C-alpha cells in the first residue's frame, strides 16, 4: 500500500491502521518535521525563528569538531558503544575473556540485552548527577555516566533473574527491579539526584512485561531482549537486513513500554506528539513522530549484528536524533532563536508545542547540515551516513558549544523530563 506524502492512501483519509504504520516509519518523521520546517521558512511558527544565514558557520564549526575528534576521518557509528569506551578504555574489554567462551550468537544476544537496557536508561540525567566508577574511581556525568553505571549494573546481574547467568536481561529480572535497587546501583541520593529515576525503573519494568507478551520476538522460555537477534536472523534474506526493518521491530516490540503517550486505535505510538499547526484531516494527521530513543537504539544494535555477519542496508533512511545536544547546537550557533526570550527561563514538557517545534526543526537541520558536510568533504551518504555525522559530529559539537556558553554545559532550553524521552 503506497502512502501519499501526507500519509493518506490514494487521496482518501487513511484508516487508523495505515496511519499507525506510516507514523512508525522514518519517512513520516521526515514528512511531518519538514512540514513544520516549511512554516519556519515562512516565519509562521509560534515559538522559533529560523536564520539560514547562520548555517555555513555552523557547518564549519561541526567540520572543525569532526577534524579534532577523528583526524584520520575514520568515524564510527553514533551508538551506545561509544559511551562504553570513554576515558581511554573499552568497558567491553572487561567482558572479553568470558565472552570468548560463548558462541557468537549468544555473544550477540548478550550485547543486545546490554544495549537495550542501557539505552532505555539514557534519558537526560540532569546537571547535578555524577557516577564514580568502581575499580577506577573515575567520575562521569550525563550520557557517559549513565552508560558506565548501566554497564556495571548489567554485569552485576541487576537485570537478570538467574544468578548463574548474571550477564543478561530477562523478563522476570526486569519486572522485579525496584527503585531502591536502581538508585543504589546508580549512586543516587539527596546530594546526587538523578532526573526521572522512577520513570526509568517503570520503563524497565514495562519492558519486562512486554517481553512476555511477544514470544515471536523475544522468545517464550526465557524472554529477553537479546532474542531479537534470532528473529532478525530468521527474516534476513541473504544475510542482509534493512536498518528500517530493525527500527520497525523495535517500535513494534517496545511500543507498549512508553508511558502517557498518544494512542491511535489502542496503539501506543511512543515518541509521537501533536502540533497545533498541522492540519487535522484524518487519523494522526496532526502528529509529529520522532522515535528518538528507538532510533538511537537501532543505531546501537547495528554493530552486534554486523559482528554476526549481517549486512545492514538502508542506513541513511533513518533520521537524526531529536534530542538536546543536536537541538542545542542549532540554538547556540544562532540557526534557531526563540521568539519569546521568557521561554528560556522555564522548563518545557515534551508534549509542548515549543519542544515539538524545536525537535522537528533539529531533524531537518541535521539533514541539511549533512548535505553541507558531504559537499565540503566530497563524500556521499554511503561513505558519510548520518550515523557518522551524529558521532563525528553534531552531538559532540552541541556539547562543546554548550560548555562554551553556560557554566554547567546544559542545554540552552530547559526540559521537563520524566526520564523516558530525551
Beta strands, then each sheet from edge to edge (+ up, - down):
strand 1: 48-50
strand 2: 131-132
strand 3: 139-140
strand 4: 240-242
strand 5: 263-264
strand 6: 267-268
strand 7: 272-274
strand 8: 287-289
strand 9: 311-313
strand 10: 336-338
strand 11: 348-349
strand 12: 415-416
sheet 1: 1+ 10-
sheet 2: 2+ 3-
sheet 3: 4+ 9+
sheet 4: 5+ 6-
sheet 5: 7+ 8-
sheet 6: 11+ 12+
end
